[in-house]
Amino acid sequence: MKIAPVEIDRGRTFNNQNMHSPPMSKRGKRAIFLWVLMVTSMIPQAMSQHTAAQAVARLAERDSITVLVTDSGLGGLSVCADLDQKARAIGRYRVLNIIFCNALPEASQGYNKMPSAERKIRVFDDALAGMARWYAPDAILVACNTLSVLIPRTSFTSSSPVPVLGIVEMGVDVMMEKLRADSTSTAVVFGTETTIAAGTHRDLLLARGITPDRIVTQACPNLAGEIENDVRSEKVATAIDVFAGESLGKVRRTGSPLVAGLCCTHYGYCGEMFASSLRGAWAAVVTVVNPNSRMSDVLFPAGPARRYASPQITVRVVSRAVITPAEMASIGGLVEPVSRATAAALRTYELKRDLFPYQP
């Protein structure tokens, strides 16, 4: 149901000199209250991340599920690899279909290059709707911090029963465990420009009691793209050194132990490089945390022993944007030690131009 917008004339001011309104009766006030209650009840509410996490956890009670993992690039394939590895080792599901859908609309049209938040939300909304329409997943895991901060603002999450779970709160959970263990430590949040500008990690840490002087945020422009092109390149190593150095310059507590959160799924592939750069320039203890594996854990809660000896697991990779041979080699080489099925699916990915609509 569409509700007509209410237009307010802000150019006119009323006061006791020019207008007198009779006091409203109790009946009138009650009527307005009931009308407001009725209207707001008709407005769809997005599923909270807590509710989405509960819905995803309940899937573990079933023997056959389809889970869709998405990212604004290929970093989220690490989550697919973890899912495949855990599913084979734990045997909780008889059938597990893992579908990775790249939410990137075009190779040259990344979300961090889009001109406004509204544009990013619109494209991501179309991507979610298209993925759900084509593959009917039981859950969508957004293995991307850039896109996770947009989840509450999408129409899809307000109208679809499919739980959409983002990675941001998982990263905050991991950092909080370390920060609570040492009250003198400082959190350093590394992310893309969109992730850092949104400030969601910082806001959640503040809401959980971490003081502002214990939080540093550091944007890493273009790093995710360089990792996809060639994680072993000099460009990647140099960029990490530069961003690590910039972040350390913002730390207010001299000698504070650092908890470095890799809040972009691509950065998890370079955890040792971040650790080396930070430790080489900082005298205190440095702990690097990667929330990627925490995301795959949601489908494997503690429970009964192995249920199926030979689980049937499939992995597919689908993309609207062309994936280059260099990207396949770079990311494929990183996920293959964890999941050969994920690396193979990347090499034989499905180019699907109608995955979701997009107008440049």
C-alpha positions as CSV (number, residue, x, y, z in Angstrom):
1,M,0.0,0.0,0.0
2,K,1.4,3.4,-1.0
3,I,1.0,6.3,1.4
4,A,0.8,9.7,0.0
5,P,3.5,12.0,1.3
6,V,2.4,14.8,3.7
7,E,3.5,18.2,2.6
8,I,4.5,20.7,5.3
9,D,4.6,24.4,4.6
10,R,7.7,25.5,6.4
11,G,7.5,29.0,5.0
12,R,4.6,30.1,7.3
13,T,4.8,30.6,11.0
14,F,1.9,30.7,13.3
15,N,1.8,32.1,16.8
16,N,-0.7,33.4,19.3
17,Q,-0.9,36.8,17.6
18,N,-2.1,35.6,14.2
19,M,-3.9,32.3,14.8
20,H,-5.6,30.5,17.7
21,S,-6.4,26.8,17.5
22,P,-9.0,25.3,19.8
23,P,-7.6,22.7,22.2
24,M,-7.9,19.2,20.9
25,S,-10.3,16.8,22.6
26,K,-9.2,13.5,24.1
27,R,-11.2,11.8,21.4
28,G,-9.4,13.8,18.7
29,K,-6.0,12.9,20.2
30,R,-6.9,9.3,20.4
31,A,-8.1,9.2,16.8
32,I,-4.8,10.7,15.6
33,F,-2.8,8.2,17.7
34,L,-4.7,5.3,16.2
35,W,-4.3,6.7,12.7
36,V,-0.5,7.0,13.2
37,L,-0.4,3.5,14.6
38,M,-2.3,2.1,11.7
39,V,-0.1,3.8,9.1
40,T,3.2,2.8,10.7
41,S,2.1,-0.8,11.0
42,M,1.6,-0.8,7.2
43,I,5.2,0.2,6.5
44,P,7.4,-2.8,6.0
45,Q,10.3,-3.1,8.5
46,A,13.7,-4.5,7.5
47,M,14.7,-7.7,9.3
48,S,17.3,-6.7,11.9
49,Q,20.7,-8.3,11.8
50,H,20.0,-10.1,15.1
51,T,16.8,-11.6,13.7
52,A,18.5,-12.5,10.4
53,A,21.3,-14.3,12.4
54,Q,18.7,-16.3,14.3
55,A,16.9,-17.2,11.0
56,V,20.2,-18.4,9.5
57,A,21.1,-20.4,12.6
58,R,17.8,-22.2,12.4
59,L,18.8,-23.5,8.9
60,A,21.2,-25.9,10.7
61,E,18.1,-27.9,11.7
62,R,17.5,-28.8,8.1
63,D,19.3,-31.5,6.0
64,S,19.3,-29.6,2.7
65,I,19.8,-25.9,2.1
66,T,21.0,-23.4,-0.5
67,V,23.1,-20.5,0.7
68,L,24.0,-17.5,-1.5
69,V,27.1,-15.5,-0.7
70,T,27.6,-12.1,-2.3
71,D,30.3,-9.4,-2.4
72,S,31.1,-6.3,-4.4
73,G,34.0,-8.3,-5.9
74,L,35.7,-11.6,-5.3
75,G,36.8,-11.3,-1.7
76,G,33.8,-13.1,-0.4
77,L,34.9,-16.3,-2.1
78,S,37.0,-16.9,1.0
79,V,33.6,-17.4,2.9
80,C,32.5,-19.9,0.2
81,A,35.7,-21.8,0.7
82,D,35.3,-21.9,4.4
83,L,31.7,-23.1,4.0
84,D,32.8,-25.9,1.7
85,Q,35.6,-26.9,4.0
86,K,33.5,-26.9,7.2
87,A,30.6,-28.7,5.5
88,R,32.8,-31.6,4.4
89,A,34.5,-31.8,7.8
90,I,31.4,-31.5,10.0
91,G,28.8,-33.3,7.9
92,R,25.9,-31.4,9.3
93,Y,24.0,-31.1,5.9
94,R,23.1,-33.9,3.6
95,V,23.0,-31.4,0.7
96,L,24.6,-27.9,0.7
97,N,24.4,-25.7,-2.4
98,I,26.8,-22.8,-2.2
99,I,26.2,-20.1,-4.8
100,F,28.6,-17.1,-5.0
101,C,27.0,-14.1,-6.8
102,N,29.2,-11.2,-7.6
103,A,27.2,-8.0,-6.9
104,L,29.6,-5.9,-9.1
105,P,27.5,-4.6,-12.0
106,E,30.4,-4.0,-14.4
107,A,34.2,-4.5,-14.1
108,S,34.7,-0.7,-14.2
109,Q,31.7,0.2,-12.0
110,G,32.7,-0.6,-8.5
111,Y,30.5,0.6,-5.6
112,N,33.2,2.8,-4.2
113,K,33.2,4.7,-7.5
114,M,29.5,5.4,-7.5
115,P,28.6,9.1,-6.9
116,S,26.2,8.8,-4.0
117,A,24.9,6.5,-1.2
118,E,21.5,6.5,-3.0
119,R,23.1,5.1,-6.1
120,K,24.9,2.3,-4.2
121,I,21.7,1.3,-2.4
122,R,19.7,1.2,-5.7
123,V,22.2,-1.0,-7.4
124,F,22.7,-3.3,-4.5
125,D,18.9,-3.5,-4.0
126,D,18.5,-4.6,-7.7
127,A,21.3,-7.1,-7.2
128,L,19.7,-8.7,-4.1
129,A,16.3,-9.0,-5.9
130,G,17.9,-10.5,-9.0
131,M,19.9,-13.1,-7.1
132,A,16.9,-14.1,-5.0
133,R,14.7,-14.4,-8.1
134,W,17.2,-16.6,-10.0
135,Y,18.4,-18.9,-7.2
136,A,15.8,-18.9,-4.4
137,P,18.3,-19.2,-1.6
138,D,17.4,-20.0,2.0
139,A,19.8,-17.3,3.2
140,I,22.0,-14.6,1.7
141,L,25.3,-13.9,3.4
142,V,26.8,-10.5,2.4
143,A,30.5,-11.2,2.7
144,C,31.3,-7.5,2.1
145,N,31.6,-4.7,4.6
146,T,31.0,-2.1,1.8
147,L,27.6,-3.7,1.0
148,S,26.7,-4.8,4.6
149,V,26.4,-1.2,5.8
150,L,23.8,-0.7,3.1
151,I,21.6,-3.7,4.1
152,P,19.1,-1.8,6.4
153,R,18.5,0.8,3.6
154,T,17.4,-1.7,0.9
155,S,13.8,-2.3,-0.1
156,F,14.6,-6.0,-0.6
157,T,15.2,-6.6,3.2
158,S,11.8,-5.0,3.9
159,S,9.8,-7.1,1.5
160,S,11.5,-10.5,1.3
161,P,11.4,-13.3,3.9
162,V,14.9,-14.4,2.9
163,P,17.3,-13.5,5.8
164,V,20.1,-11.2,4.6
165,L,23.1,-11.3,7.0
166,G,26.0,-8.9,6.8
167,I,29.5,-9.3,8.0
168,V,30.0,-5.9,9.8
169,E,28.6,-7.0,13.2
170,M,30.7,-10.2,13.0
171,G,33.8,-8.1,12.6
172,V,32.8,-5.9,15.6
173,D,32.2,-9.1,17.7
174,V,35.7,-10.4,17.0
175,M,37.3,-7.0,17.8
176,M,35.3,-6.7,21.0
177,E,36.6,-10.0,22.2
178,K,40.1,-8.7,22.0
179,L,39.4,-5.2,23.3
180,R,37.7,-6.6,26.4
181,A,40.6,-8.9,27.0
182,D,42.9,-5.9,27.4
183,S,41.4,-2.6,28.4
184,T,44.6,-0.7,27.3
185,S,44.3,-1.9,23.7
186,T,43.3,0.2,20.6
187,A,41.1,-0.9,17.7
188,V,42.3,-0.1,14.2
189,V,39.6,-0.6,11.6
190,F,40.8,-1.0,8.0
191,G,38.2,-0.8,5.3
192,T,37.2,0.6,1.9
193,E,36.2,4.3,1.6
194,T,32.5,3.4,1.7
195,T,32.9,1.3,4.8
196,I,34.9,3.9,6.7
197,A,32.7,6.8,5.6
198,A,29.6,4.9,6.9
199,G,31.2,4.7,10.3
200,T,29.2,1.6,11.3
201,H,32.1,-0.2,12.9
202,R,33.0,2.8,15.0
203,D,29.4,3.4,16.0
204,L,28.9,-0.2,17.1
205,L,32.1,-0.2,19.1
206,L,31.1,3.1,20.8
207,A,27.7,1.6,21.5
208,R,29.3,-1.4,23.2
209,G,31.3,0.9,25.6
210,I,34.6,1.4,23.8
211,T,35.8,5.0,24.3
212,P,36.6,7.2,21.2
213,D,40.3,7.3,22.1
214,R,40.5,3.5,21.6
215,I,39.2,3.6,18.0
216,V,41.1,4.4,14.8
217,T,39.6,4.1,11.4
218,Q,41.7,3.8,8.2
219,A,40.4,3.9,4.6
220,C,42.4,1.9,2.1
221,P,41.4,3.3,-1.4
222,N,41.8,0.8,-4.3
223,L,43.4,-1.9,-2.2
224,A,40.7,-4.4,-2.8
225,G,41.0,-4.1,-6.6
226,E,44.8,-4.5,-6.4
227,I,44.4,-7.6,-4.3
228,E,42.1,-9.1,-6.9
229,N,44.5,-8.3,-9.7
230,D,47.6,-9.7,-8.0
231,V,47.8,-10.2,-4.3
232,R,51.5,-10.8,-4.5
233,S,52.3,-7.5,-6.4
234,E,54.5,-4.8,-5.2
235,K,51.5,-2.4,-5.4
236,V,49.7,-4.4,-2.7
237,A,52.7,-4.6,-0.4
238,T,53.4,-0.9,-0.7
239,A,49.8,0.1,-0.2
240,I,49.5,-1.9,3.0
241,D,52.7,-0.3,4.3
242,V,51.4,3.1,3.6
243,F,47.9,2.5,5.1
244,A,49.4,0.9,8.1
245,G,51.7,3.8,8.7
246,E,48.8,6.3,8.3
247,S,46.7,4.4,10.9
248,L,49.5,4.3,13.4
249,G,49.8,8.1,13.2
250,K,46.2,8.4,14.5
251,V,46.7,6.1,17.6
252,R,46.3,8.3,20.7
253,R,47.6,5.9,23.2
254,T,51.4,5.5,22.9
255,G,52.5,1.9,23.3
256,S,48.9,0.7,23.2
257,P,48.4,-2.9,22.1
258,L,46.6,-2.9,18.7
259,V,43.7,-4.9,17.5
260,A,43.7,-4.5,13.8
261,G,40.3,-5.4,12.2
262,L,40.5,-6.4,8.5
263,C,37.0,-5.1,7.6
264,C,37.0,-5.9,3.9
265,T,36.9,-9.5,2.9
266,H,39.7,-9.0,0.4
267,Y,42.1,-7.9,3.2
268,G,41.8,-11.3,4.9
269,Y,44.0,-12.7,2.1
270,C,46.7,-10.3,3.2
271,G,46.5,-10.8,7.0
272,E,50.2,-11.6,7.4
273,M,51.2,-8.5,5.3
274,F,49.1,-6.3,7.6
275,A,50.6,-7.9,10.7
276,S,54.1,-7.5,9.4
277,S,53.6,-3.8,8.4
278,L,52.1,-2.9,11.7
279,R,54.5,-4.8,13.9
280,G,57.5,-3.4,12.0
281,A,56.5,0.1,12.9
282,W,54.9,-0.4,16.4
283,A,56.7,-1.4,19.5
284,A,53.6,-2.8,21.3
285,V,51.7,-6.1,20.6
286,V,49.7,-6.3,17.4
287,T,46.8,-8.7,16.9
288,V,45.2,-8.9,13.4
289,V,41.6,-10.2,13.3
290,N,39.8,-11.5,10.2
291,P,36.0,-11.8,10.5
292,N,35.7,-13.9,7.3
293,S,35.7,-17.3,9.1
294,R,33.2,-16.0,11.7
295,M,30.7,-15.6,8.9
296,S,30.8,-19.2,7.8
297,D,30.4,-20.3,11.4
298,V,26.8,-19.1,11.5
299,L,25.7,-22.2,9.5
300,F,27.5,-24.6,11.9
301,P,26.4,-23.9,15.4
302,A,27.4,-26.2,18.2
303,G,25.2,-29.2,18.2
304,P,25.1,-33.0,17.5
305,A,28.0,-34.9,16.1
306,R,28.3,-35.7,12.3
307,R,24.9,-36.4,10.8
308,Y,26.0,-37.4,7.2
309,A,29.1,-39.3,6.3
310,S,29.1,-38.2,2.6
311,P,27.5,-34.8,2.3
312,Q,26.7,-33.6,-1.2
313,I,28.2,-30.1,-1.6
314,T,28.2,-28.0,-4.8
315,V,29.8,-24.6,-5.4
316,R,28.9,-22.2,-8.2
317,V,30.2,-18.8,-9.1
318,V,28.0,-16.4,-11.0
319,S,28.9,-12.9,-12.1
320,R,27.3,-10.1,-14.2
321,A,30.7,-8.5,-14.6
322,V,33.5,-10.2,-16.6
323,I,36.1,-11.8,-14.3
324,T,39.6,-11.6,-15.8
325,P,42.1,-14.4,-16.0
326,A,44.4,-12.4,-13.7
327,E,41.6,-12.2,-11.1
328,M,40.9,-15.9,-11.4
329,A,44.6,-16.7,-10.9
330,S,45.0,-14.3,-8.0
331,I,42.0,-15.2,-5.9
332,G,41.8,-18.8,-7.1
333,G,45.3,-19.4,-5.9
334,L,44.4,-18.1,-2.5
335,V,41.2,-20.2,-2.0
336,E,42.4,-23.4,-3.5
337,P,44.3,-24.6,-0.4
338,V,41.0,-24.3,1.5
339,S,38.5,-25.4,-1.1
340,R,39.4,-26.9,-4.5
341,A,35.7,-26.8,-5.4
342,T,35.6,-23.1,-4.9
343,A,38.7,-22.5,-7.0
344,A,37.3,-24.7,-9.7
345,A,34.0,-22.9,-9.7
346,L,35.8,-19.6,-10.1
347,R,37.8,-20.9,-13.1
348,T,34.5,-22.0,-14.8
349,Y,32.3,-19.2,-13.5
350,E,29.0,-18.4,-15.2
351,L,28.8,-15.0,-16.9
352,K,25.2,-14.0,-16.4
353,R,24.4,-10.5,-17.8
354,D,20.8,-10.7,-16.7
355,L,21.7,-11.5,-13.1
356,F,20.2,-8.1,-12.2
357,P,19.4,-4.9,-14.2
358,Y,21.9,-2.1,-14.4
359,Q,22.1,1.2,-16.2
360,P,25.5,2.9,-16.1
